[in-house]
């Protein structure tokens, strides 16, 4: 009991420490696992590990999992983690980079597999079979180690999309390749036809895993839409459903469960499914717990003899250097040849290739099995893979931000817009801003509101801002402006307090309240979007006319006259001032104090179209707000 409680406590502590020092959690998790596992034998009186993952069955023995049960737990946990990763894959994200992603997970995987196998054979002098088993295991760049990098560094959209999709899609590919090589070794020992058996295994895994995952995903979408499961049971039902599909697929074709759950998550992510955000949030919390337990268990399961293998000579370090500094760039540049990625983007993707939980988990499983079979060199598999995992994570965690700045792939100018409240008028405003070339994201706790926004081609996030960590959303990495347009003044004020520094670095605004409008109170000039119109005014203007229109002017006198006329109209609300260079400003509180340069300006407004404005539309984009939020 003490060991299990200790693992959970240490795991969550490691997650907190990783958040605090801004590194992937895998780094402190593995270090803690080594400290309570093999390294603890150096100072314990009996020379035993503080935590022994595998129970040896002796009356006085220690350990949590007897026999193969540790690896059954590892397999199920990895399946849940990959399903959660699949839930984040939206096909629309890869329109510009889909070719690079597809080639990276296919051609790039092949290059890594062949190159790492050759390196392991010639550098470590391992047998061909063990060398290529090692190669199959290090193909993967897992989502558990990529996610912290994406969350902590504001990378441009191309780089973030490629890294995220590669990290999730390549996990089952790497697992599948490792399984095929493992089957190769096993069938060779039994004198079977290696080629036909390996090919048959591959076909079975792809057909059973892909088909079952796709059909199971469609079935789950229907179950959720028809509300066949009550709300309070939905999250745990989905968990049980994922485990069912994983086990069923694995029963039909060994190791096809990983592919099945990724495909199932992908189906859910790209269907119009209500409450998908709740499911994802639950799976994220569960994944954090499982990953915390897994890494400590797997690291603690190693012994000192395995660690000594890495310190005997220079060869393991040379192998690591070849994999991280030669093979990764080679596979990235060949895979992305003639793609739309710049050289700087390719260089950064080449630098960031940390390995994760799938590599560590399957390496531990196969290493132990092959050692029991007496396969020469099998004792190197687990320590070498852990060296690659720990080394790449440490390298990327400490240098990724610096390298990103040197290569210029960080979004220095965050020009995206996030709008809290997906009501009718905010959707109309968002559509206008999108036409001006801005990335716009609407946030609302009401699924139907977000669905309406998505039907108009807008990006929407279903979440409650009171209990959601929106700052961790990949989609919002480019946001520099925020508009709080909900019907609740409490929600709008909270949104500014909580997220202004994160999303409103170039401008953050809320709607004026009815009381402020009625009492003509002195509202904070830095935050109010309009001093003449509240939520009700905007809603009525949109009800009369859903169009966002423009009116040209070239002097301050013309602007004041236009504003006077517009404000006199009951169903017309001024929104922005478009400058001659196409930049947009929120209409200032006192337009009389403005200084206008030469050129044609436009007043952007919502409401009934005035005859003089017909047909006047030009492009533009948001300009830094003159007053920054505190």
N, C-alpha and C positions, 0 to 999 in steps of 0.2 A: 504493500500500500504506500509506504513511504517513497519508494522509487517512482511509482506512477505519479504521485502528487508532486514530487520533486521535478520530474520532467516537465509537467504542465507549468509549474511556477517558473522554472528556469526558461522555458520556451517563451512565455509571455514577457518575461523580463528582457530576454534577448530582442524580442520584437520592439519593445519600448526603447531599448538602447539603440537599436538600428534607426528608429524614427528620430531619436534625439541627436544622433551624430550623422544622420542622413547617409546611411549606407544600406545596401541590400541586406535584409534580415538573415539571409543564408550565412553571412560572414560571422556574426557573433554566435549564431546557432551551431555552426560546425565547430568553432573554437570551444564553446561550452561543452559540446558533445565529446570532444577529444579530452578536455580537462576532467570530466566525470567518468570517462571511459578508459582508454589505454594509458593516458598520462597519469591518471590517479594511481595506477599500480606502482608508480615510483615512490609514493610516500605513504601508502596504506600499510599497516602493520602486517597484514596477511598477504599482501601483494595481489589482492583482488580488486576488481573495478568497483568504484562507488555505485555505478549503475551497469547492470548486465542485461542487455536486451534479450538474449536467448537463454532460456532456462535449460540447464543440462540434465535435469531429472534426478539428480542426486538428492538424498535426504537433507543434506546440509547445503545444497547448492542454492545459488541466487539466480535471478532472472525473471523477466516478465512474460516472455512468449516461449512456450515449449515447441520444439521441433520447427516445422515450417510456418507456424502461425504468424511469426513476425512478418514474413514476406507476403502472406495473404493480406495482412493489415496494410502493408506498404502498397500493394497493388490496388486495393480498394480506395485507399486515400489518394493515390495518384489519379485514379479515375475521377474522383470528385473534384480535384484541383483542375484537371483538364476540362471538365464540363463547365466549370466556372469561367475558365479562360475562353471556351467556345462561345459563351454568352456575351462576350465583349466584341465579337467579330461581326462587324456590319459591312456587308459587301459594298455598299455605296462609298465606303471610305477608300477603296482601292482602285477607283476608276483611273487615277493618274499613275498609280504605281503597281497595278496588278501584274504587268509583265515582269517587272523586277522581282516581285514577291514570288510568283510562280517559278521563275527560273532559279531563284535563291533556294527555295525549298526542294527543288528537283536537281538541277544541274549543280547547284552549290553543295547540296548534300552528297552527290556522287563524287565531286572533287575532294571534299573533306574526307569521305570514307576511304577513297583510294589513297590519298596523300597521307592520312594518319596511319593507315594500315602499313604502308611502305616504311614510314618513319619508325613505327613501333618495331617492325621487323629488323630494320637495319641499325637503328640506334640502340634499342633495348635487346636485340638479338632474341626476340620471342618467336615462337612458331608462327607460321602464316595464319593459322586458325585463331589463335589467341590475339594476334596483332589486329586482325580485322574485327574481332569481337570488341576490342578496345575502341577501334575506329567507329564502329556503329554506335557505341555508347556516347561518344563525345560529339556526335553530329548536332545534338540538340542545344538550343539556347532557350532555356525555359522562361515562361512568363513570370515566375516567382522572382527572378533576378532582373528581368528587363523592366518590370513595372516600377520599382523604386527609382530607377534611372529616369524613366519618362515622367514620373511625378515630381522629381526634384529639379529637373533641368528643362527649361522651356524650349525644347527642340522645335525646328520647323516641321510642318505637317508631313512632308514627304518622309523625312527620317523617322519621325515618331510612328507613322503608319507602317513602314517597312519593318521596323524592329518589333513592333507589337505583333503583327501578323506572323512574321517569321517565328517568333518565340513560341506562339501557341500552335501553329500548324505543324511545325517541324518536330514537336514532341512525339506524336504517334508515329511519325516517319522514322525517327531515330530508334524508337522502341521496336518498331517492326523490323528494321534492318538488324538490330541486335538479336532479336528473336530468330531471324533467318540464319544468322551466323551461328547462333547457339544450336539451332537444329542441324546445321551443317556439321558441327563438331560431334553432336550426339549421334547422327546417322552414320558418320564416318566410323565411329567406334563400333557400330553394329553392322557394318558392311553393306549398308543399303545404297540404293542409287541416289547419290547426293543431288545431282542436278534436278531430276524429276521431283524428288521430295521437296526440295527448297522452293521450286517453282510452284508446286501444288500448294504449299503452305502460304506462299505470297498471295496466290489467287483467292484462296479461302479467306484469308484475313481481310483483303480488300472487299470482296463480295459480301461476306457476312457482316463485317463491321460497318461498311458504308451503307448497305441496304437497311440493316436493322436500325442503325442510328437515324437514318432519314425517316423511315416509317414511324419509329418511336417518337421522333420529334414532332411530326405532323399529328400523331395521336395525342401527344401532350398539349399541343396548341389547342386542339378541339376540346379537350377536357377542361382546360383553363377558361376558354371562351364561353363554354356552356355552363360554367360554374358548377360542375359535377362534384367538386370538392369544396367544402366550406373554407372561408377565408383563414380561419385560425389553424387549419390543417394543411394549407397549401404548401408551405415551405418544407415541412417534414414529409409530406406526400411526394414532392418532387425529389427529395433526397432518396427516399425509398425507391422511387421509380428509376432514378439514375443507377442505383446499385443493382436493381433488377436487370436493367438492360446491359449493364457492364458484365454481370455474371452470365446472363443468357448468351450474349455474344461470345464471351470467352469459352463457354461450354460448346458452342457450335464450331468455333475456330480459335485455337489457343492464341492468346494475346491480341485478339481482335477487339477486346473491350475498350481499349484506349481510343481506337479510331471511332468506335460507335458513339462514345460519349461526347467526343469533340464534334462529330457531325450533328448529333442531337442538339448540343448547345448552339451550334451555328444556325440550325433551322429556327430555333426559338428566337435568336437574336435578330433574325431578318424577317420575322413574321410580326404582324400587328397584334401583339399579345398584351392583354391588360395585366397589370401588376408585375410585369417582368422586372421592374426595378426592385421590388420587394424581394423577389426570388434571388436576384443577383446580389443584393445586399446581404441576405442570409448566407448565400454560398460563399461570399467573400469572408464573412466572419468565421464560417466553418473552415474555410481553406487556411486562414491564418492559424487557427488552432491545430489543424492537422499538420501543416508544414512545420510548425514549432515542435511538435512531437516527433515528426519523421526525421528531421535533420539531426536532432540530438540523439535519437535512437541509432540511426545509421552510422553517425560518427563514433558513438560510444561502442558500437559493435566491432570496430576495428581493434586490433591488438598491436602491441609494441613491435612484434616481428614485422608486421606489414609497414609500420612507420619507418622502421630501420631500412627497409628496402629502398626508400627514397633518399636516404642520406649516405648510402654506401659509395656512390661515385657520382660523376657529373652527368651521366646519361639521362636520368629523369628530368633534370633542369633543361638539358638540350632538347628533349622531346617537347617539353612545355613551350620553350621558345619557338620551336618550329611550328607547333600547332597554333599558338596565339599570334605570332608576329609574321609568319610566312604563309601558312596555309589559309588562315581566315581572310587576309587581304586578297590572296589569289582567287579564292572561291567567290568573293564578293565582286571583284572587278570583272571576272569572266562572266558571271551570272548576270550582271547588270550592263553588259556591253550593249551599246546602241539604245539603252533605255533613256528615260527622261531625268535621271538623277545626275546632279553635277558631280565633278571630281571631288569637291569638298564633302559632299554628302556621302559618296562612296567611301572616302577615307574614314569618315567617322563611323559608318556602319562596319567597316573593316576593323576598327579599333574596338568596338563594343560587341563582344561575342561571349558573354558569360554563360557557363553551363549551370544547369539547375537540378531540380529534384528527381526528374526522370532518370538522368544519367546516374546520379548517386544511388537511387533506389534499385534500379535494375542491375547495376554493377555489383552491389552487395549480394543480390540474389544469385546471379550467375556465377560470381566469383566463388561463393561458398559451394555451390553444386558441383562446379568443375574441379575444385580442390578435392572434394569427396570422391570424384570419379578418378582422381589421380592424373589429371591432364597437366602436362608439364607447362610451367609458366603461369598457371591460373592464379597463383598467389599474388601476381603483379596487378591483376585487373582492378581490384578494389582500391588499393593505394594510389595507382596511377590515375584512375578516374577522379578520386577525391583531390588529388594534387591539381588536376586540370580545373576542377570545379572551384576549389579554394583560390587558386592562383588567378584565374580569369576574373572572378568576382572581386578579389582584392585589387587587381590592376584597374579594372573598370570603375570601381567605386571611388578610388582615390584620384583618378585622372580624367574621368569622363567630362566633367564640367570644364576643366582647363582645356582639354582637347577640343571640345565643342566651341569654345570661345575663339581659340586659335584658328579653327577652320571656318568660323563664321556661320555655323548652322543653328545658332541660338536665335530665337525670335526677339530681337532687340526692340522692335516696334510692334507692340501688341495692338492690332487695329480691329480685332473682332469685338462683337457686341453681345452681351448677355442681357436678356430682358426677363425679369421676374414677373410672371403673370401672363398666361397665354389666352387672354381675352380677345374679343373681336378686333378692337382697335389696335392692340399691341401686335396682333398678327398682321394687320394692314401696314403698320409702321415697319415691322420686321421685313415684310415683303419689299417695301420701298428701299430699305437699307441694303437688302440683298441685291436689288437691281443696280445699286450704286457700287457693287463690287465688294461689299463687306460680308464677312462670315458672321452670321447671326444665329444665336442659340436662345430658344425660349425655355424657361423653367417653370413648371407648374405641378402641383400635387394632384391635379385632376387629369386622369388619363384621357378622358374624352376631349379636353381642351388641347392636349398635346397631339392627339390623333388628328384633330382639325388642322393644326399647324402643319403637321407632316403631310397631310393631304394636299397642302399648297406648296410642297417642296421645301419646307423649312425644317431645320434641325430642332428637335425638342427633347427635353429630359424630364421624366416623371419622377418627382421626388418632393419630399417635405423638407424645406430649407432648415427647419428647426433641428432635425436629427440626421442631416445628410452632410457628408464631407465633399461638397462640390469642388473644392480645391484639388481633389485627386482625380477629377474627370479628365481623361486625355483630350476630349473634344474641346475643352475650354482653355487649352494651353495658349491660344493666340488672342485671348480676350483682354482688351484694355479699357473697355467702356461698359458700364452697367446702368440699366434703367429699371427702377422698381415701379412697376405699373399695375400692381394688384389692387383689388378693391378694399384692402385692409390697410389702414395707416400703420397698425402695429407690425404687420408683416413687412411693409415697405421700410419702416425705420430699422427693424431687425436686419433686413437684407443689407442696408447700408452699413450698420455697425459691424456686422459679421464679415461682409465680403468686399467692402469698398477698397480696402488696401490690396486685396487679391485681384479683383477684376476691374476695379475702377481707377487704375493708376493714371489714366489719361482723362477721366471724367466719370463721375457717379452722381446720379440724380434720382429723385423720387417725386411722386405726384404730391401736389399741395393738398392738404386735407380740407374737408368741407368747413370745419370750424375756422381754420386759418383764412379761408377764402371769405367766409361770412364776416369775421371780425377784422379782416384786413390787417392781421397781425404781422409782425416783422419776422418772417420765416428766414431760416439760414440760407443766405444767397448762394452758398456753395453747392447746395444739394437739391434745390427745388427745380423741377423741369420747366414748369410754367406757373407764373404767378397769377394768371387770369382764368385758368381752367383746371378743374379737378377731374376725378374719375367719371363722374356723372356727365360732365360736359363732353368729354372725349367719347363716351359711350353713345350719347345722343347724336353727336356729329357723325359718328360712324354709322349709326342706324339710318340717318338721312342719306348719307353717301359714303360708301366704303373706300373711296379713292383718296390717295395722297397726291396732291397737285402742287404745281409751282406757279409763281407769278414773278415776272421780271421787274427789276428796278435798277437804277444806276446812281441814285443819290440818296442822302439821308432824308431829305424832305419827301421824296417819293416813298421811301420805306415807312416813314411815320404816317403818311396818308393811307398807305395800303393797310397798315396795322389798325388804323382807326376804322377803316371800312370793314376789315375782317372781323374785328372785335364787335362791331355793330351787328354782324350776322349771328343769329342765335345758334346756328348749326355749323359753325366754322371755327376751327382751332388752329392757331399757328404752331408749328413744330420746330423747324430749323431755318437757319439762314445759309444758303449755298453761295459760296464766294466764287469769284471769276475763275479760280483755278480748280473749281469743283469740290473744294473742301466744305464740310458741313460744321456749323456751330449751333449749339442750342441758343434759342432766341434770348438775348440778355434781358435782365430786369429793366434796365433803363436804356432803350435804344438811342435816346438823344445823346448819350455820351459816347456813342460809337464813332470811330473814324473810318471812313470808307475810302478805299483807293479807286483809281479809275477802272472801269470795266462794268460788265453786266452781272448783277447779283440776282438771286431768286429767293423769294420767301416760299418755304415748303409748308404746306398746311393740309389739314384733314377736314373734309366736309363738302358742302355743295360747291359744284364747279361754277366759277364766275365766267361770264362770256369772254372777257378779255384774256382769260388764261387758257383757252382751248388749244390743245396741241403743243404746248410748251413743256418739254421734258428734256433734261440734260443729265448727264452722269455726274457723280461726285463721290466724296468719301468724307468720313468724320475727321475733324480737326481736333487737336488737343484742346481740352476745355480750358478756358482762361483761368478758372479757379479750381484748384485741386482739392479733393477731399482730405480731411485731416486724418 
